[in-house]
Amino acid sequence: MKKTLWVAGVACLLTLSTATQPQQTRAPVADYPSWAFPLKVEKTLPQEGPEPKTLAGSSRKYTQNQIDDLLNPPDWFPHQHPDPPAIVLKGHGEALACGACHLMSGLGHPESADLTGLTVAYMVQQMKDFKAGSRIDVARMNKIASEVSEEESLQAAEWFSELKPSRFTSVIEAGTVPKTFVGNGRMRFVEPGGGTEPTGNRVITVPEDQVQARLRDPNSGFVAYVPAGSIAKGEQLAETGGDGTTVRCATCHGPGLRGAGNVPRLAGVHPIYIARQLYLFRDGTRNGVEAALMKPTVDKLTDEDILNLSAYLGSLVP
């Protein structure tokens, strides 16, 4: 009964968001924190040789050029997932192959979304919102959605919905972090010369193994360094609503924040991805079906609140 009411409510909200929702001013990209929006490549990695690359446990070989081809990403471990539809493995035009950014595990790099544990209906609606422009992605999803057919969108959503969530990012509180730069693929890498710097009010996410991440290994995760005390602060805000700052996350996102029907999972999602969505909901850049539900919950969030919530939610078991 509750699910039926929720779906009916979403149907009403869709009508509102597409017909009567006022246009809201978008924040300039420059105003977004660079730790959450790694949009500008600061340094490119050294050019790789033409020799084929390998991964332990895989019989497949790919050159770095093949690995970097976003229309034809590598599928290192085809036995670890069901047979994918064509759009997951092969893109066309502006429609990049889904497996390039979201990986063949669905867990994705921090620059993209973790699609595991999401419902078919939710993912299909997001693609519709991207295509319509009611949800804006500051990187590339609007262009991708414009060339993905409804059938391709449905096939990809059905495939990703079968993939199981797992811990892909370890969240660690630290007063200092390695010096890093945003490199190829808008991924953050550790400076080869070493060194550290204060964490400050940032979440710094780097690969557990930079070589494997560069190869798009779907089994090689990430480490997110967050400020000391941020996880506890985020938990307090998520569990209590912060005396009117927001609402308890579990009210909509379910027990353990593992999702409830078409309301997505928050537990274990990449912290910087969570932060981006909170910023985009807050400034009105992200619209669509769920925007009317989320906007009142984020209006009063400060930048520090967003950081703390992101650290806490990312630290949870998915």
N, C-alpha and C positions, 0 to 999 in steps of 0.2 A: 504494500500500500504506500509506504513512504517513497519507494523508488518511483512508483507511478506518479505521485504528486510532484516529485522532483522533476521528472521528465516533462510533465505538463507545464511546470513553471519555466523550465528552460525554453519550451516552445514559445511561451509568451515573451520571454526575454529576447529570443531571436527576432521576433516581430518588432519589439521596441528598438533593439540595437540596430536593425537595418532600416527602420522607418522613422523613428522619432528621436533617436539619440543625438544630441547636439554634437557638432564638431568640437574637439578639444585641442588646445594648442600643444603641439609637440615640443619637447625640449630639444635644443640643438644637440647633435651628437657630441660636440665638444664638451657639453656639460655633464655627460655621463662619466663615471669614474673609469679610468682605463683598465683597472684590475678586473672589472666585471665585463667590459666591452673591449676585448683585444682586437680592435679593428685595423690598426695600422701596423704593418710589418716594419719592425725597427732594424732588423738585420737578417739577411738570408744565410742559411747554412751552407757549408762548403759543398761544391758540386760533387755528386756521387759518380763513381765510375760506371761503365756500361755492363759490368759483370752481373749475372743474376744473383738475387738475394734469396736466402733461405731462412726458415724459422724452425726451431726445434719442434719435432712432432708433426711437421707438415712435409708432404712429399712434393709440394709445389714450389716453383721458382718464378720470380718476377724481377725484372729490372726496376731500378728506382723510377725511371720514366713511366713504366707501366703502373707502379704503385701510386704515382702522383696523378694519374689520369682519372679525373673525377667522373668521367663518363664510363669508365671500365675498371672499377676498383678490384683489388685482389680479394680472392676468397680462399684464405689459407686453410681453413678447416671445414670443408663442406659437410663432413659427417656430424658436425656439432649443431646443425640446424636443419629444418625442413627445406625441401627444394624451393628456392625463392622465385618469385615472379620476375619477368624480364626487367621491369623498371628498377628493381633493387640492385641488379647486377650491371645493367647497361642503360645509360642515359641517352638523351637526344636533345640537341640544341641547348637551350638554357636549362632544361630539365636534367640536372645531374643525377647520377645513379644514387639511390637512397643509401646503399651500403658504403658509399665513399665517406660521408661525414658521420652517419649514424652507426657505422661499422656493421659487420655481418653478425654481430652479437646483439645489435640494437642498443647497446649501452652508450655509444657515441663518445666523441671527444668533448671536453668541456665547452668548446666553442659551438657545439650543437646540442640537440636534445637527446636524453635517454628515453627511448620509446618503449622500453619493456614495461609490461604491466598496464599499459594503456588500453582502453577499449577501442574497438573498431569505430564505433560512432564518434568518439572523441577525436580520434585522429582524422577521420574524414571531415569533420566539421572544421578542424584547424586548417586543413588544406583549402576548404571553401572560403574561410575567412582570409587566408593569405591571398587567394585568387581574387577575391572581391576587394582587397585592400583595406578591409575593416581591421585586420591585424597586420601591423607593419613589422617587418624584420629589418634591422638596420644593416644586415649583411646581404643575404641572397635569397631567402625563401620565397619572397613575392615573385621574383623572376622564375624560380623553379616551378612554383604552383601554376603560373600562367600557362605553362606548356605541358603540365601533367593532366592527362585526361581523367574523367571521373572513374572510368574503369581501372586505370592504373593506380589511382589514389586508393580505391577500394581494395584492390589486390595487395598493395603494399601494406595497408592497414591490417588486413586479415593476417598477413604473414608476420608482421611485427607483433601483433597481439598474442601470438603463440609463444613468443620468446619470454623467458623467465627473468625477473629482476635478480640482480646479485650485487654485492658490494664491489664497486669499481673505483671509488675514491676514498682514501683514508684521510680523515680530517684531524689535523694535529695542531694544538695550540703552541705558539712559539713567539718569543720576543724578538727574534731575528730570523731572517730567511736568506736563502742563497740569492746572490745577485742574478737577475734574470733578464731576458729580452724576449719580445714577441717576434717569432720567426715564421718559417714556412707554415702555411695552413693556419695562420693566426694562432698558433700554439706557442705557449710560453716555454722557453728552454733555459737551463742553467748556463750562466756565462762560463765559457771554457777556462777562463783565467781564475775562476773561483771567487772567493770573497763573500761577505754577508752584508746585510743592511737591516735596519729596524723594520719590523713588520708594519708598524703604523696602523692606520685604519684601512687595512686591505686584506683581501684573500688572495694569496699567491699560489697558483696551481701549476704543478710541473709533473711530467711523466715519471712514473716509477722507474722506467727504463727508457731513456730517450731514443735509443736505437730501435727498440721494438715499437715504440709509439710512432716513430718515423716510418716504419714498415706497415702501419695500420694493423698491428697485431690486435685482434679482438679480445685477447685474454690478458693484455698488459694494461694495468690501470694507472691511476694518478694519485698524487699526494697534494692535499690542499692545506696550506699553512694559514692559520687564522690567529687573530690576536688573543692573548691570554685572557681568560674569563669570558670570552664571547659566547661559548657554547652554553654556559649556565645562564647568561643573560638572555640568550635566544630562547632557551627552554622556558624561562619564566614568562616571557612575552607570549610564546606560543601556547602555553598551558593556561594562562590567566587572562590574556587579552590586555594586560598592562593597564588596568584601571581605565578602560575606555579608549586606549590607544588603538586597539584593533579588536578582533574577536578570536576566541579560541580556535586554532586551526583545525582541531579534530571535529568541530561542529559540522564542517562540510567534508573534510578530507578523511574522516573515518578513524577508527581505532588504530593506534600506532602510526597514523598519517600515511597509511598504505593505500589510500584511495577508497572511494565508495561509489560504485557504479561508474558514471561518466565523469565524476570528479576525480582528477588525477592524483596519483601518488606523489607525495613530497619526500618521504623518507628515503634517504640515500641518494637523492638526486644531486648532480654536480652543484656545489655551492655557488659558483659564479653564474651558472644557468638560472638558479633560483633568484639570485640577486637581479639579474637582467629583467626577469619577468616582473618582479616587484616594482622596479623602476618604471617599466613600460606601462604597467597598470596604473601606477601613481600619476604619471604625467599624461595619460590618455593616449599614448602611442599604440597600446594594445587594446583593441576593441574586439567585438565579436560577442558570441553567446554568453560567455562567462564574465565579460567585463562589468556588466551591471551588478553582478554579485560581488566581484572583487574590489571594485572602485571604493566603496565605503570602508572596506577593511584596510586599505592601504593609504588612504588620504592623509592620516595623521602620522604615518611612519616617518621617522627621521632617517638620514643616511646610516647612522649608527644602528638603528633598529633593523634596517635591511641587512646590514652586515651580520649582526648577531643572529637574526632568524636564519639566514643562509648558512651560517656556520653550524647551528644546531640541527637544522633539517638535514643537511648533508652528512652529519655524523651518525644519523640513525640507521638502523639495520633495515634495508629495503624489504 
